[in-house]
Amino acid sequence: MPSAPEWTYNHATNLRDHWWWRPGWQVGTRFYTWHITFNGQDKLHQLVDTYQAELARHPGLDLIPHQWLHLTMQGVGHTADITTDEINILLAAAQTRLAALDPVTVAFHRPVIRPEAIVLPALPPAEIDRIRDAVRAAIADTLGPGSVPDEAHGFQPHVTLAYSSSSQSADVIKSAIESIASEPVEVSIPTVSLIELHRDNRMYEWHTIAEVPIGSEASSTHPDR
């Protein structure tokens, strides 16, 4: 079995503020993206609660409520740049490609400190890569091969427990989370969500456009527009 990538266990030594504005982003920006969301995933929520109970004791961390837990997967583009017709074509292309996948299950266990967040890596990452490759192909089908944002390689699938809102050493937080006993949880991923995302309130919040099923039993999208 291949060893886990270094990013899944090698803690950052310092934290910095996550909430700086990326190029092209400001209050009011809306962005289409593919996320995996976790409504109803009680075992994952319990694991999150275990670590967030400790993280809540440390200043400078913004904890993520259950409703906004997500695995960031693949951006599509700013809403002003993509038409409703293109979104509908994208959903149809994604439905076809995701239906061809085998079922996907990943495990979450120990957090790792990244420079701007404390996260739970999804293991093995290759399982999420299969989903991401499918939605990237669907974007290429719809908008053209040169219109797929981000690089195909170097993806680090994770669920964020807390974002850093200040600059500080990670030493105390590292000791705290490493002192907690927990068991790994397995999570089946039945759908992928196309969402309209914003971060106006120092939190990633969204409206779900559609949920697209994964696997051979997938027969339709579930739009919520």
Secondary structure, DSSP 8 states (H G I E B T S, - for coil): -----GGGT---SEE--S-S--TT--TT--EEEEEEE-TT-HHHHHHHHHHHHHHTTSTTEEE--GGG-EEEEEEEEEGGGS-HHHHHHHHHHHHHHHHTS--EEEEE---EEETTEEEEE-BSHHHHHHHHHHHHHHHHHHH-GGG--S-SS----EEEEEEE-S-EESHHHHHHHHT-----EEEEE-EEEEEEEE-TTSS-EEEEEEEEE-STT----EE--
